[in-house]
């Protein structure tokens, strides 16, 4: 199997890393806004939080769905099913939670 034929195996790890990176960027943003250093103003924190949650949720969901599709189409079933269960479904769950939280907060404001 050539290297160009295995690129679809990169999507599921990217899909699971993206919500984790979004979580750590949110923690960094909140620490910068509220720890007293004043690196980020309070008025800029809320739109940046919405941006991180929206972009992270949509990209993670898109990568997870694309990873599921490409794994089912391009790889063997005994390889695809564990990768989907371990990597894609948790990423899809995190992406849907990010989008749900984002939409819930946008309705309240």
C-alpha positions in Angstrom: 0.0 0.0 0.0 1.5 3.4 -1.0 1.5 6.4 1.2 -0.9 8.3 -1.1 -3.5 5.6 -0.6 -3.5 5.9 3.2 -4.3 9.6 3.7 -7.8 8.8 4.8 -6.4 7.4 8.0 -5.4 10.9 9.0 -8.9 12.3 9.3 -10.1 10.4 12.4 -7.1 11.5 14.6 -7.5 15.1 13.3 -11.2 14.9 14.2 -10.5 13.9 17.8 -7.6 16.3 18.3 -9.7 19.3 17.2 -12.2 19.4 20.1 -9.3 18.8 22.5 -7.5 21.8 21.0 -10.6 23.9 21.2 -11.1 23.0 24.8 -7.5 24.0 25.7 -7.8 27.2 23.6 -11.0 28.1 25.6 -9.2 27.5 28.9 -6.3 29.7 27.7 -8.8 32.4 26.6 -10.7 32.3 29.9 -7.5 32.4 31.9 -6.2 35.4 29.8 -9.5 37.2 30.3 -10.2 36.6 34.0 -6.9 35.9 35.8 -6.2 39.6 36.4 -3.5 40.0 33.7 -6.1 41.6 31.4 -4.5 40.2 28.2 -8.0 39.9 26.7 -10.8 42.3 27.5 -14.1 41.0 28.9 -16.0 42.3 25.9 -13.8 40.4 23.5 -13.9 37.2 25.4 -17.6 36.2 24.6 -17.3 36.6 20.8 -14.0 34.7 20.8 -15.5 31.9 22.8 -18.4 31.7 20.3 -15.9 31.7 17.4 -13.8 28.9 18.9 -16.8 26.8 19.8 -18.4 27.3 16.4 -15.4 26.7 14.3 -14.2 23.8 16.5 -17.6 22.1 16.5 -18.2 22.5 12.8 -14.7 21.4 11.7 -14.6 18.5 14.1 -18.0 17.3 13.0 -17.0 17.7 9.3 -13.8 15.8 9.9 -15.6 13.0 11.8 -18.2 12.6 9.1 -15.7 12.6 6.3 -13.5 10.2 8.3 -16.4 7.8 8.8 -17.3 7.9 5.1 -13.8 7.5 3.9 -13.0 4.7 6.3 -16.1 2.8 5.2 -15.4 3.3 1.6 -11.6 3.0 1.3 -10.5 0.6 4.1 -11.3 -2.9 5.2 -14.2 -3.3 7.6 -12.2 -4.8 10.4 -9.9 -1.7 10.4 -12.7 0.8 9.8 -15.1 -0.2 12.6 -12.6 0.2 15.6 -11.3 3.5 14.2 -14.8 4.8 13.8 -15.8 3.7 17.3 -12.7 4.9 19.1 -11.9 8.1 17.1 -14.8 9.3 15.0 -17.8 8.8 17.3 -16.3 10.6 20.3 -15.3 13.5 18.0 -18.8 13.6 16.5 -20.2 13.6 20.1 -17.9 16.5 21.1 -18.7 18.4 17.9 -22.4 18.1 18.5 -22.0 19.2 22.1 -20.0 22.2 21.0 -22.7 23.2 18.5 -25.5 22.6 21.0 -23.8 24.7 23.7 -23.1 27.4 21.2 -26.7 27.5 19.9 -28.0 27.5 23.4 -25.9 30.4 24.4 -26.7 32.4 21.3 -30.5 32.0 22.0 -30.0 33.4 25.5 -28.2 36.5 24.4 
